[in-house]
Amino acid sequence: MKKNSVEVCFSPLVYPLYENPENIVVVVDILRATSSIITAFHNGVERLIPVRTIDEARAYKDRGYLIAAERDGKVLDFADFGNSPDNFTPERIKGRTIVYSTTNGTQAIQMAGHSRQVLVGGFLNISALTAYLQEQHHNVLILCAAWKNKFSLEDSVFAGALTDRLLAGGRFTTICDSAHAARDLWLLAQGDLIGYIDKAANRSRLKKLGLDHAVEYCHTQDVTDVIPVLEGDVLVRLKKL
């Protein structure tokens, strides 16, 4: 049986070195965009429209859309939601469409939009994501949203966890140094994941803003089997056959 490859891209800055229209790309921004997006779909949101710029988000607001938007962790003054998973409760979002713009995550989603498929991943849906990818017959690239193009510890640890699971399933192989490095980080961190992530720069940024209450939740495995997928320019819930 021919095995597919798994690669890890640690930063959108180097994504052009990995991009391949035949890849399935898993975008990850653990703290907090992809964790929040997964939670929103788990709680019943109909669609999320990722946009890169504040001006785009504001234009959608003027057209009557609900907006989730932040920069540097701070909620924008015209937004209805921030970028924390607990913002997206069923009573606020079920059946709705939300426009989403964040410092790192939504840019990475749009960047990968030309790929065979773009999935939103995190610890919250890691088992469902692994099972789905094992069923496909395509190479996988795990794209870390990072922090303003700088290496992100929490995204890279997740990339290692997913890589580890894919390799263990026997249908994937890798000769990617970044995938091996990410997996080594995961094996180092997995015994005390929250303790390990406590040193992450993004953890410190959120703590200074009083927004670190979601850190443990964002690193909790298998809260849901929902996988968001990009269809055109819109995120929807993946319909698994």
Number of C-alpha atoms within 10 A of each C-alpha: 5 8 14 18 19 27 24 28 26 24 20 25 15 12 18 11 9 15 17 17 13 13 22 22 28 25 29 29 29 28 29 23 28 28 27 24 28 26 27 26 25 22 19 18 23 16 22 25 20 25 22 19 15 18 10 15 24 18 11 17 18 11 8 9 17 21 23 26 27 23 14 15 20 15 17 20 10 16 19 16 22 24 26 25 22 14 16 24 15 16 9 14 19 17 14 14 18 24 24 28 28 26 22 24 31 22 18 26 29 18 18 26 18 16 16 15 19 27 25 28 31 32 25 26 23 23 18 16 23 17 14 12 19 18 9 12 14 18 20 25 26 29 32 32 31 27 20 14 15 13 18 21 24 29 27 30 26 27 33 25 23 27 27 21 17 23 18 11 13 12 18 22 18 18 10 13 11 18 25 19 16 26 24 15 20 23 15 13 18 14 10 9 17 17 12 17 19 14 12 13 15 23 18 15 14 19 13 10 11 10 16 16 12 17 22 12 15 25 20 16 13 15 17 17 15 24 26 27 20 23 14 13 13 17 26 20 21 15 9 7 3
